[in-house]
Structures are given as C-alpha cells and as structure tokens.
Amino acid sequence: MEGMSPARLVGYLMIVFSPLGFILYNLWFFGRLPGLDPELAVKIVAYLVAALFFGLMGVLGYMVITAPGPRGEGRGGSKDA
C-alpha cells in the first residue's frame, strides 16, 4: 500500500465500504437497529432519488439552453425550414 496511487486507494475503500453500507442499510431498513426508525430509511432514499432526478433534469436543461447551435448547413434540414 506504500506506493499506491490515491485513485487506487479510493477504489479499495469503495470496495470495503460498499458491502458494509449495504449491510447497515438493510439492518436499518428491516428494523434491526434499535433507536433508528425503519420508515426514515425509506424516506431518505426516496428523497435522494427525487433530488438526484430533479438535479439531473436541471443540469440537462442548462446544457440544452447553453449548447452552441449547429455549425454547418449540412447537419440536416434546409435554411428555409
């Protein structure tokens, strides 16, 4: 691990924490962690999915608005249309 690049270290950390996060989330979701509301686990995930969806729609809309127009006449259609 001494000469490891930061990108590889991040990759290894992702490999380790991914199953740990999955196990923790499942325990929370099925009510096996005392003191944590399982319904809150569902609400958080639904919120994150909606936030990512609408955020992505906003970014795509911005890209459509700010994209440069076609450069040449050969990209479909005529000038009269």
N, CA, C and O atoms as a GROMACS GRO file, in nm:
protein
  324
    1MET      N    1   0.082  -0.120   0.000
    1MET     CA    2   0.000   0.000   0.000
    1MET      C    3   0.086   0.126   0.000
    1MET      O    4   0.035   0.237  -0.011
    2GLU      N    5   0.215   0.108   0.012
    2GLU     CA    6   0.304   0.223   0.024
    2GLU      C    7   0.308   0.308  -0.101
    2GLU      O    8   0.296   0.431  -0.092
    3GLY      N    9   0.324   0.247  -0.218
    3GLY     CA   10   0.333   0.323  -0.342
    3GLY      C   11   0.202   0.333  -0.416
    3GLY      O   12   0.200   0.356  -0.538
    4MET      N   13   0.091   0.316  -0.346
    4MET     CA   14  -0.040   0.314  -0.411
    4MET      C   15  -0.086   0.454  -0.447
    4MET      O   16  -0.070   0.548  -0.369
    5SER      N   17  -0.142   0.468  -0.565
    5SER     CA   18  -0.194   0.597  -0.608
    5SER      C   19  -0.323   0.628  -0.531
    5SER      O   20  -0.391   0.537  -0.484
    6PRO      N   21  -0.355   0.756  -0.518
    6PRO     CA   22  -0.479   0.792  -0.447
    6PRO      C   23  -0.603   0.733  -0.512
    6PRO      O   24  -0.699   0.699  -0.443
    7ALA      N   25  -0.603   0.720  -0.644
    7ALA     CA   26  -0.720   0.664  -0.713
    7ALA      C   27  -0.741   0.518  -0.675
    7ALA      O   28  -0.854   0.475  -0.654
    8ARG      N   29  -0.632   0.443  -0.666
    8ARG     CA   30  -0.645   0.302  -0.625
    8ARG      C   31  -0.691   0.290  -0.481
    8ARG      O   32  -0.770   0.202  -0.447
    9LEU      N   33  -0.641   0.379  -0.395
    9LEU     CA   34  -0.683   0.377  -0.255
    9LEU      C   35  -0.832   0.403  -0.244
    9LEU      O   36  -0.902   0.336  -0.168
   10VAL      N   37  -0.881   0.500  -0.318
   10VAL     CA   38  -1.025   0.530  -0.319
   10VAL      C   39  -1.103   0.408  -0.368
   10VAL      O   40  -1.208   0.375  -0.314
   11GLY      N   41  -1.052   0.342  -0.471
   11GLY     CA   42  -1.117   0.222  -0.522
   11GLY      C   43  -1.126   0.112  -0.417
   11GLY      O   44  -1.231   0.050  -0.401
   12TYR      N   45  -1.016   0.088  -0.345
   12TYR     CA   46  -1.018  -0.013  -0.240
   12TYR      C   47  -1.114   0.025  -0.127
   12TYR      O   48  -1.185  -0.061  -0.075
   13LEU      N   49  -1.115   0.151  -0.091
   13LEU     CA   50  -1.208   0.195   0.014
   13LEU      C   51  -1.353   0.177  -0.030
   13LEU      O   52  -1.438   0.140   0.051
   14MET      N   53  -1.381   0.203  -0.156
   14MET     CA   54  -1.516   0.182  -0.208
   14MET      C   55  -1.555   0.034  -0.201
   14MET      O   56  -1.668   0.001  -0.168
   15ILE      N   57  -1.460  -0.053  -0.233
   15ILE     CA   58  -1.487  -0.197  -0.229
   15ILE      C   59  -1.516  -0.241  -0.086
   15ILE      O   60  -1.604  -0.325  -0.064
   16VAL      N   61  -1.444  -0.186   0.011
   16VAL     CA   62  -1.464  -0.225   0.151
   16VAL      C   63  -1.594  -0.167   0.207
   16VAL      O   64  -1.670  -0.238   0.273
   17PHE      N   65  -1.619  -0.038   0.182
   17PHE     CA   66  -1.735   0.026   0.245
   17PHE      C   67  -1.867  -0.002   0.175
   17PHE      O   68  -1.973   0.017   0.235
   18SER      N   69  -1.864  -0.046   0.052
   18SER     CA   70  -1.989  -0.076  -0.018
   18SER      C   71  -2.068  -0.188   0.050
   18SER      O   72  -2.186  -0.166   0.081
   19PRO      N   73  -2.011  -0.305   0.074
   19PRO     CA   74  -2.090  -0.407   0.143
   19PRO      C   75  -2.124  -0.371   0.288
   19PRO      O   76  -2.230  -0.409   0.339
   20LEU      N   77  -2.035  -0.297   0.354
   20LEU     CA   78  -2.066  -0.255   0.491
   20LEU      C   79  -2.186  -0.160   0.492
   20LEU      O   80  -2.273  -0.173   0.578
   21GLY      N   81  -2.190  -0.066   0.398
   21GLY     CA   82  -2.304   0.024   0.389
   21GLY      C   83  -2.432  -0.050   0.354
   21GLY      O   84  -2.540  -0.020   0.406
   22PHE      N   85  -2.420  -0.148   0.265
   22PHE     CA   86  -2.537  -0.227   0.226
   22PHE      C   87  -2.592  -0.304   0.345
   22PHE      O   88  -2.714  -0.309   0.366
   23ILE      N   89  -2.504  -0.365   0.424
   23ILE     CA   90  -2.547  -0.440   0.542
   23ILE      C   91  -2.611  -0.346   0.644
   23ILE      O   92  -2.716  -0.377   0.700
   24LEU      N   93  -2.548  -0.232   0.669
   24LEU     CA   94  -2.603  -0.136   0.764
   24LEU      C   95  -2.740  -0.086   0.720
   24LEU      O   96  -2.832  -0.076   0.801
   25TYR      N   97  -2.752  -0.054   0.591
   25TYR     CA   98  -2.881  -0.005   0.542
   25TYR      C   99  -2.989  -0.113   0.556
   25TYR      O  100  -3.102  -0.082   0.595
   26ASN      N  101  -2.957  -0.237   0.525
   26ASN     CA  102  -3.055  -0.345   0.538
   26ASN      C  103  -3.096  -0.366   0.683
   26ASN      O  104  -3.214  -0.388   0.712
   27LEU      N  105  -3.001  -0.360   0.774
   27LEU     CA  106  -3.037  -0.372   0.915
   27LEU      C  107  -3.129  -0.259   0.958
   27LEU      O  108  -3.224  -0.281   1.032
   28TRP      N  109  -3.102  -0.138   0.911
   28TRP     CA  110  -3.185  -0.023   0.943
   28TRP      C  111  -3.322  -0.038   0.879
   28TRP      O  112  -3.424  -0.014   0.944
   29PHE      N  113  -3.325  -0.076   0.751
   29PHE     CA  114  -3.450  -0.089   0.676
   29PHE      C  115  -3.544  -0.190   0.740
   29PHE      O  116  -3.665  -0.168   0.748
   30PHE      N  117  -3.490  -0.302   0.787
   30PHE     CA  118  -3.573  -0.407   0.844
   30PHE      C  119  -3.589  -0.395   0.996
   30PHE      O  120  -3.638  -0.488   1.060
   31GLY      N  121  -3.549  -0.281   1.053
   31GLY     CA  122  -3.575  -0.253   1.194
   31GLY      C  123  -3.488  -0.328   1.290
   31GLY      O  124  -3.529  -0.350   1.405
   32ARG      N  125  -3.370  -0.370   1.249
   32ARG     CA  126  -3.281  -0.446   1.337
   32ARG      C  127  -3.184  -0.358   1.414
   32ARG      O  128  -3.108  -0.408   1.497
   33LEU      N  129  -3.186  -0.228   1.390
   33LEU     CA  130  -3.102  -0.135   1.465
   33LEU      C  131  -3.190  -0.058   1.561
   33LEU      O  132  -3.272   0.024   1.518
   34PRO      N  133  -3.175  -0.083   1.690
   34PRO     CA  134  -3.262  -0.013   1.787
   34PRO      C  135  -3.235   0.137   1.786
   34PRO      O  136  -3.121   0.182   1.779
   35GLY      N  137  -3.343   0.211   1.795
   35GLY     CA  138  -3.333   0.356   1.801
   35GLY      C  139  -3.339   0.425   1.666
   35GLY      O  140  -3.350   0.548   1.661
   36LEU      N  141  -3.333   0.350   1.557
   36LEU     CA  142  -3.344   0.409   1.423
   36LEU      C  143  -3.474   0.365   1.359
   36LEU      O  144  -3.504   0.246   1.352
   37ASP      N  145  -3.551   0.461   1.314
   37ASP     CA  146  -3.682   0.435   1.254
   37ASP      C  147  -3.665   0.378   1.113
   37ASP      O  148  -3.606   0.444   1.028
   38PRO      N  149  -3.716   0.257   1.087
   38PRO     CA  150  -3.704   0.199   0.953
   38PRO      C  151  -3.775   0.281   0.845
   38PRO      O  152  -3.733   0.283   0.729
   39GLU      N  153  -3.882   0.349   0.883
   39GLU     CA  154  -3.954   0.431   0.786
   39GLU      C  155  -3.868   0.549   0.739
   39GLU      O  156  -3.880   0.594   0.625
   40LEU      N  157  -3.783   0.596   0.827
   40LEU     CA  158  -3.694   0.706   0.791
   40LEU      C  159  -3.594   0.662   0.683
   40LEU      O  160  -3.555   0.743   0.599
   41ALA      N  161  -3.552   0.536   0.685
   41ALA     CA  162  -3.461   0.484   0.583
   41ALA      C  163  -3.525   0.494   0.445
   41ALA      O  164  -3.460   0.532   0.348
   42VAL      N  165  -3.652   0.460   0.437
   42VAL     CA  166  -3.724   0.466   0.309
   42VAL      C  167  -3.741   0.611   0.266
   42VAL      O  168  -3.724   0.644   0.148
   43LYS      N  169  -3.775   0.698   0.360
   43LYS     CA  170  -3.795   0.839   0.327
   43LYS      C  171  -3.666   0.904   0.277
   43LYS      O  172  -3.669   0.983   0.183
   44ILE      N  173  -3.554   0.871   0.339
   44ILE     CA  174  -3.426   0.929   0.297
   44ILE      C  175  -3.391   0.886   0.155
   44ILE      O  176  -3.349   0.968   0.074
   45VAL      N  177  -3.409   0.758   0.126
   45VAL     CA  178  -3.377   0.708  -0.008
   45VAL      C  179  -3.471   0.770  -0.112
   45VAL      O  180  -3.427   0.808  -0.220
   46ALA      N  181  -3.599   0.779  -0.081
   46ALA     CA  182  -3.694   0.841  -0.175
   46ALA      C  183  -3.657   0.986  -0.200
   46ALA      O  184  -3.665   1.034  -0.313
   47TYR      N  185  -3.618   1.056  -0.095
   47TYR     CA  186  -3.577   1.196  -0.109
   47TYR      C  187  -3.453   1.207  -0.198
   47TYR      O  188  -3.447   1.292  -0.286
   48LEU      N  189  -3.354   1.122  -0.173
   48LEU     CA  190  -3.231   1.127  -0.252
   48LEU      C  191  -3.257   1.095  -0.400
   48LEU      O  192  -3.199   1.159  -0.487
   49VAL      N  193  -3.343   0.998  -0.427
   49VAL     CA  194  -3.376   0.965  -0.566
   49VAL      C  195  -3.444   1.084  -0.634
   49VAL      O  196  -3.410   1.119  -0.746
   50ALA      N  197  -3.539   1.146  -0.565
   50ALA     CA  198  -3.608   1.262  -0.623
   50ALA      C  199  -3.511   1.379  -0.642
   50ALA      O  200  -3.516   1.446  -0.745
   51ALA      N  201  -3.424   1.404  -0.545
   51ALA     CA  202  -3.328   1.515  -0.556
   51ALA      C  203  -3.232   1.491  -0.672
   51ALA      O  204  -3.202   1.583  -0.747
   52LEU      N  205  -3.184   1.368  -0.687
   52LEU     CA  206  -3.093   1.338  -0.798
   52LEU      C  207  -3.164   1.351  -0.933
   52LEU      O  208  -3.107   1.402  -1.029
   53PHE      N  209  -3.289   1.305  -0.939
   53PHE     CA  210  -3.365   1.314  -1.064
   53PHE      C  211  -3.384   1.459  -1.105
   53PHE      O  212  -3.355   1.497  -1.218
   54PHE      N  213  -3.434   1.541  -1.013
   54PHE     CA  214  -3.460   1.680  -1.048
   54PHE      C  215  -3.331   1.759  -1.068
   54PHE      O  216  -3.327   1.850  -1.151
   55GLY      N  217  -3.227   1.725  -0.995
   55GLY     CA  218  -3.098   1.788  -1.018
   55GLY      C  219  -3.044   1.755  -1.157
   55GLY      O  220  -2.993   1.842  -1.227
   56LEU      N  221  -3.056   1.630  -1.196
   56LEU     CA  222  -3.013   1.589  -1.330
   56LEU      C  223  -3.096   1.658  -1.438
   56LEU      O  224  -3.042   1.699  -1.541
   57MET      N  225  -3.226   1.672  -1.415
   57MET     CA  226  -3.310   1.743  -1.512
   57MET      C  227  -3.266   1.888  -1.525
   57MET      O  228  -3.264   1.942  -1.635
   58GLY      N  229  -3.231   1.950  -1.415
   58GLY     CA  230  -3.185   2.089  -1.419
   58GLY      C  231  -3.054   2.102  -1.495
   58GLY      O  232  -3.039   2.194  -1.576
   59VAL      N  233  -2.961   2.012  -1.471
   59VAL     CA  234  -2.832   2.017  -1.542
   59VAL      C  235  -2.853   1.993  -1.691
   59VAL      O  236  -2.794   2.064  -1.773
   60LEU      N  237  -2.934   1.897  -1.726
   60LEU     CA  238  -2.960   1.869  -1.868
   60LEU      C  239  -3.031   1.988  -1.934
   60LEU      O  240  -2.999   2.022  -2.048
   61GLY      N  241  -3.124   2.050  -1.864
   61GLY     CA  242  -3.190   2.169  -1.919
   61GLY      C  243  -3.092   2.281  -1.942
   61GLY      O  244  -3.098   2.348  -2.045
   62TYR      N  245  -3.002   2.303  -1.847
   62TYR     CA  246  -2.899   2.406  -1.863
   62TYR      C  247  -2.810   2.376  -1.984
   62TYR      O  248  -2.775   2.466  -2.060
   63MET      N  249  -2.774   2.248  -2.001
   63MET     CA  250  -2.690   2.210  -2.114
   63MET      C  251  -2.761   2.232  -2.247
   63MET      O  252  -2.699   2.274  -2.345
   64VAL      N  253  -2.891   2.206  -2.251
   64VAL     CA  254  -2.967   2.227  -2.374
   64VAL      C  255  -2.974   2.376  -2.406
   64VAL      O  256  -2.959   2.416  -2.522
   65ILE      N  257  -2.998   2.458  -2.305
   65ILE     CA  258  -3.010   2.602  -2.328
   65ILE      C  259  -2.877   2.664  -2.372
   65ILE      O  260  -2.875   2.749  -2.460
   66THR      N  261  -2.767   2.622  -2.312
   66THR     CA  262  -2.638   2.685  -2.338
   66THR      C  263  -2.558   2.616  -2.448
   66THR      O  264  -2.448   2.662  -2.479
   67ALA      N  265  -2.609   2.509  -2.507
   67ALA     CA  266  -2.535   2.439  -2.612
   67ALA      C  267  -2.527   2.526  -2.736
   67ALA      O  268  -2.624   2.593  -2.772
   68PRO      N  269  -2.411   2.526  -2.803
   68PRO     CA  270  -2.400   2.605  -2.926
   68PRO      C  271  -2.486   2.543  -3.036
   68PRO      O  272  -2.511   2.422  -3.037
   69GLY      N  273  -2.532   2.628  -3.127
   69GLY     CA  274  -2.615   2.580  -3.236
   69GLY      C  275  -2.532   2.502  -3.338
   69GLY      O  276  -2.410   2.493  -3.326
   70PRO      N  277  -2.599   2.446  -3.436
   70PRO     CA  278  -2.528   2.370  -3.540
   70PRO      C  279  -2.431   2.462  -3.616
   70PRO      O  280  -2.459   2.580  -3.634
   71ARG      N  281  -2.319   2.407  -3.659
   71ARG     CA  282  -2.214   2.486  -3.722
   71ARG      C  283  -2.228   2.497  -3.872
   71ARG      O  284  -2.189   2.598  -3.931
   72GLY      N  285  -2.281   2.396  -3.934
   72GLY     CA  286  -2.286   2.399  -4.080
   72GLY      C  287  -2.425   2.373  -4.134
   72GLY      O  288  -2.516   2.335  -4.061
   73GLU      N  289  -2.438   2.394  -4.263
   73GLU     CA  290  -2.568   2.370  -4.326
   73GLU      C  291  -2.592   2.222  -4.350
   73GLU      O  292  -2.706   2.181  -4.371
   74GLY      N  293  -2.487   2.141  -4.346
   74GLY     CA  294  -2.501   2.000  -4.376
   74GLY      C  295  -2.552   1.915  -4.262
   74GLY      O  296  -2.545   1.793  -4.271
   75ARG      N  297  -2.602   1.975  -4.158
   75ARG     CA  298  -2.646   1.895  -4.042
   75ARG      C  299  -2.796   1.877  -4.041
   75ARG      O  300  -2.858   1.885  -3.934
   76GLY      N  301  -2.856   1.854  -4.152
   76GLY     CA  302  -3.000   1.824  -4.157
   76GLY      C  303  -3.086   1.944  -4.182
   76GLY      O  304  -3.067   2.050  -4.122
   77GLY      N  305  -3.180   1.928  -4.270
   77GLY     CA  306  -3.276   2.034  -4.298
   77GLY      C  307  -3.216   2.140  -4.390
   77GLY      O  308  -3.097   2.141  -4.419
   78SER      N  309  -3.303   2.228  -4.434
   78SER     CA  310  -3.259   2.338  -4.519
   78SER      C  311  -3.270   2.469  -4.443
   78SER      O  312  -3.328   2.474  -4.335
   79LYS      N  313  -3.214   2.575  -4.499
   79LYS     CA  314  -3.220   2.705  -4.431
   79LYS      C  315  -3.363   2.761  -4.432
   79LYS      O  316  -3.399   2.840  -4.344
   80ASP      N  317  -3.443   2.720  -4.529
   80ASP     CA  318  -3.578   2.775  -4.542
   80ASP      C  319  -3.674   2.717  -4.440
   80ASP      O  320  -3.775   2.781  -4.409
   81ALA      N  321  -3.646   2.600  -4.386
   81ALA     CA  322  -3.741   2.531  -4.299
   81ALA      C  323  -3.748   2.590  -4.163
   81ALA      O  324  -3.824   2.542  -4.079
   0.00000   0.00000   0.00000
